[in-house]
């Protein structure tokens, strides 16, 4: 397991110049003594603003998506190389909202992962099941299939990715997997990674289903939960910093 945890905020399609300024300044001030790594994944138009606001701090910058293409006639797409020029360290790929609303397939997610890695951007690869899939007993099958596609294309450097388990039924619903439910899936993903690389212990496996200030400590106490991909709570500095504080050094 990684020595330090990673807490990454996913702003989704939220933000504004004034609000971003206040939020990022508060986060930067609050993480000076943090025992974990911290990042915010922001909408593309705000990458330059947040890059400047976080300058000289420990805060890392992340994007919410990346094109599988290097360059060319792909209107509206943003390449990994472009992200890298703005100091982007992480890029979310395969978020359930991209899979659901934009029809992203496992194969496309694998290609986006490859493109990010080639440009020196760390992909945060999202996997997770819907409520119907969980209730029908297919959780393990779904998450293993989603991760297997990424391993198949990127096996030689799979230890360089971050994985985020985000049960779709727990995103923005107020429902959260119990620490035990989350740990069970995280352990499964760790085992799958270990079969693909001798360096599986390097890979952060984040929990991404409605982590908040109230439940973060119990989730982060699980042996295979290496951090969080935080949605709504990342838009409130006080809540986000409480989660960061809960992600202290490993015991």
ABEGO torsion letter per residue (X at the ends): XBABBBBBBBAEBBEBAAAAAAAAAAAAAAAAABABBBBBBBBAAAAAAAAAAABGBABBBBBABBBABABEBBBGBBBAAAAAAAGBABBBBGBAAAAAAAGBBAAAAAAAAAAAAAAGBBBBBBBEBBAAAAAAGAAAAAAAAAAAAAAAAAAAAAAABBBBBBBAAABGAGBBBBAAAAAAAAAAAAAAAAAABAAAAABBBBBABGBBAAAAAAAAABAABAEBBBBAAAABAAAAAAAAAABBBBX
